[in-house]
């Protein structure tokens, strides 16, 4: 099943992302950045944008989450998250019998890993 990303005058359709990402229409308006839910999604978007001739990061930045090996090979900007610690904390909460609607919040240490797919934007004005 296809999913859709909508932005004013822009529509991107992806079928499980990857190299099959198809860009249907760009009317000279793109977002400043696209952040994928994970590195794999961001790599799919990056591939589709490059195939369509969009300058990344000149026109827009792309980033993912996970700091995976493929992200490093492609110089993808990403957020490094300690997935083992994340899973361990979640498991401890489940074992402790805490409801998922618990009002407490846990912040897991993370860090931005800037690479070649992101650039600082200036605000016109």
C-alpha positions in Angstrom: 0.0 0.0 0.0 1.4 3.4 -0.9 1.9 6.2 1.7 1.8 9.9 0.9 3.8 12.8 2.1 1.9 16.1 1.4 3.4 19.6 1.3 1.9 22.6 -0.5 2.4 21.9 -4.2 4.4 18.8 -3.5 3.5 15.2 -3.3 5.8 12.2 -2.8 4.5 8.7 -3.1 6.5 5.9 -1.7 6.0 2.1 -1.9 8.1 0.8 1.0 10.6 3.7 0.3 13.9 2.6 -1.1 14.8 3.2 -4.7 11.1 2.9 -5.8 10.3 6.3 -4.2 8.6 8.3 -6.9 8.2 12.0 -6.9 5.0 12.9 -8.7 5.1 16.7 -8.6 7.2 19.6 -7.4 5.9 23.1 -8.1 9.1 24.9 -7.0 8.1 24.6 -3.3 9.8 22.1 -1.1 10.1 21.8 2.7 13.4 22.9 4.2 14.0 19.4 5.5 12.7 15.8 5.6 13.3 13.7 8.7 12.6 10.0 8.3 11.3 7.9 11.1 14.4 5.9 10.7 17.5 5.8 8.5 16.0 3.4 6.1 13.1 5.7 5.4 15.4 8.7 5.0 17.7 6.8 2.6 14.6 6.0 0.5 13.6 9.6 0.4 17.2 10.7 -0.3 17.4 8.2 -3.2 14.1 9.5 -4.7 15.0 13.1 -4.4 18.4 12.6 -6.0 16.8 10.5 -8.8 14.5 13.5 -9.4 17.5 15.8 -9.6 16.8 17.6 -6.3 20.0 19.0 -4.8 20.4 17.6 -1.3 21.4 19.5 0.9 21.4 22.5 -1.4 17.6 22.6 -1.8 16.5 20.6 1.2 18.1 18.6 4.0 17.4 15.0 4.7 18.0 13.2 8.1 17.1 9.9 9.7 17.1 8.3 13.1 19.3 5.4 14.1 22.9 6.1 13.0 23.0 2.8 11.0 26.0 1.7 8.9 24.2 2.4 5.6 23.6 6.0 6.9 27.3 6.4 7.5 28.2 5.0 4.0 25.8 7.5 2.3 26.8 10.4 4.6 23.2 10.7 5.8 22.7 13.1 8.7 21.1 11.1 11.6 20.3 11.0 15.2 22.2 8.4 17.2 19.9 6.6 19.7 21.2 3.9 22.0 18.7 1.2 20.9 19.9 -1.4 23.4 19.3 1.0 26.3 15.9 2.0 24.9 14.8 -1.6 24.6 16.1 -2.5 28.1 14.3 0.4 29.7 11.1 -0.5 27.9 11.4 -4.2 29.0 12.0 -3.1 32.6 8.8 -1.0 32.5 6.8 -3.8 31.1 8.1 -6.3 33.7 7.4 -3.8 36.5 3.8 -3.8 35.3 3.6 -0.1 34.5 0.8 0.9 32.2 1.7 2.5 28.9 -0.4 5.6 29.9 2.0 6.3 32.8 2.5 10.0 33.1 6.3 9.8 33.7 8.6 10.6 30.8 12.1 9.2 30.2 14.6 10.9 28.0 17.2 8.6 26.5 20.5 10.2 25.7 20.9 10.9 22.0 23.1 13.0 19.7 22.9 14.6 16.3 25.4 13.2 13.8 25.6 15.9 11.1 26.8 14.7 7.7 26.6 15.6 4.1 22.8 15.6 3.7 22.0 18.6 5.9 22.8 22.3 5.7 22.0 25.4 7.7 19.2 27.5 6.2 19.1 31.2 6.2 15.8 33.1 6.8 15.1 35.6 4.1 13.8 38.9 5.3 
